[in-house]
């Protein structure tokens, strides 16, 4: 009987369970955990976004796996979870950033953008006939000359971080970030921390350049820079994180975005 009661609360996004839980939101968080990892690091010189974008097949074009997105010149987003849900929120964020430029003649603040997106997400936790977004986002950029880094949750709650991870093996990656992060990080040290944290999310030793996404936004020019495979390979080699040629992951062993 108790299982049947829980199932009834489970079916409606607008119905709280007796212990105050929204099961559909919790299921959306589980969808995020199944996605491949993304990492964000805030340094004094800017923001670093990194993502695990390993493809499920050698026949898939690496460039078609999108985990990092430019929203405006000064802000980018990394995602983990359902890719289709992420695309909808990315498009929404881009529209809001452009509307703000057209209406007020200035770039949109990172905190304001994040809260606008989370307000949109939260609406889908209280509307019948809809479901929550099964994705979490890392929103990073420069606001008034200061680097800012935020996370969005499927419940519609924003959090600000110095460094964070979303997606698979979040606990292990966060433990690495907590052990290695400090306030005086340079941008290059932030890149090293983000890539080394990303390597903690998988079982393989080392990372492949085509399987990693990396973007930075520096305080100086406030420009989103998407690093190509050659640049990423240089960083991985410099930081001794480059996978050995013979170390190839088997198809289907790693968590993938759905």
Buried (B, 14 or more C-beta within 10 A) or exposed (E): EEEEEEEEBBEBBEEEBEEEEBBBBBBBBEBBBBBBBBBBBBBEBBBBBBBBBBBEEEEEEBEEBBBBBBBBBBBBBBBBBBBEBBBEBBEBBBEBBEEBBEEEEEBBBBBEBBBBBBEBBBEBBEEEEEBBBBBBBBBBBBBEEEBBBBBBBBBBEBEBBBBBBBBBBBEBBBBBBEEBBEEEBEBBBBBBBBBBBBBBBBEBEEBBBBBBBBBBBBBEEBEBBBBEBEBBBEBBEEBEBBBEEEEEBEEEEBBBBE
